[in-house]
């Protein structure tokens, strides 16, 4: 399991967008987004650079 901070998410639509793009990556079993803590939890073993790239493509920042 990997946990990341994501800057820029402000609403449920943001959380849903992040969850969908992460779950589309190879080697991701499940993604969970917590808006209160601004965290993304990924079950699986995706490539870190791919996670960062899709988050940034959505307009958010991986911290």
C-alpha positions in Angstrom: 0.0 0.0 0.0 1.2 3.5 -0.9 0.0 6.8 0.6 0.5 10.1 -1.1 -0.5 13.7 -0.3 -2.3 15.4 -3.2 -2.5 19.2 -3.3 -5.4 21.0 -5.1 -8.3 18.7 -4.5 -11.3 20.6 -3.2 -14.4 18.6 -3.9 -15.9 15.2 -4.6 -15.5 15.7 -8.3 -11.7 16.2 -7.8 -11.5 13.0 -5.6 -13.4 11.0 -8.2 -11.2 12.2 -11.0 -8.0 11.2 -9.1 -9.5 7.9 -8.1 -10.4 7.0 -11.7 -7.1 7.9 -13.3 -5.1 6.1 -10.7 -7.3 2.9 -10.9 -6.7 2.9 -14.7 -2.9 2.5 -14.2 -1.3 -0.9 -14.4 -0.7 -2.8 -11.1 -3.3 -0.8 -9.2 -5.9 -2.9 -7.3 -7.7 0.0 -5.7 -7.4 3.7 -5.0 -9.0 5.6 -2.2 -9.1 9.4 -1.9 -9.7 11.2 1.4 -10.6 14.9 0.8 -10.3 15.8 4.5 -6.6 14.8 4.7 -5.9 15.3 1.0 -4.5 11.8 0.8 -4.5 9.2 -1.9 -4.1 5.5 -0.9 -3.2 3.0 -3.5 -3.4 -0.7 -3.1 -1.1 -2.4 -5.5 2.4 -1.5 -6.9 2.1 1.1 -9.6 5.1 2.9 -11.1 5.6 6.1 -9.0 6.5 8.2 -12.0 3.2 7.1 -13.7 1.2 8.1 -10.6 2.9 11.5 -10.5 2.3 12.0 -14.2 -1.5 11.2 -14.2 -2.0 13.3 -11.1 -0.3 16.3 -12.7 -2.2 15.8 -16.0 -5.4 16.1 -13.9 -4.2 19.5 -12.6 -3.1 18.4 -9.1 0.2 18.2 -7.4 1.7 15.0 -5.8 3.6 15.9 -2.6 
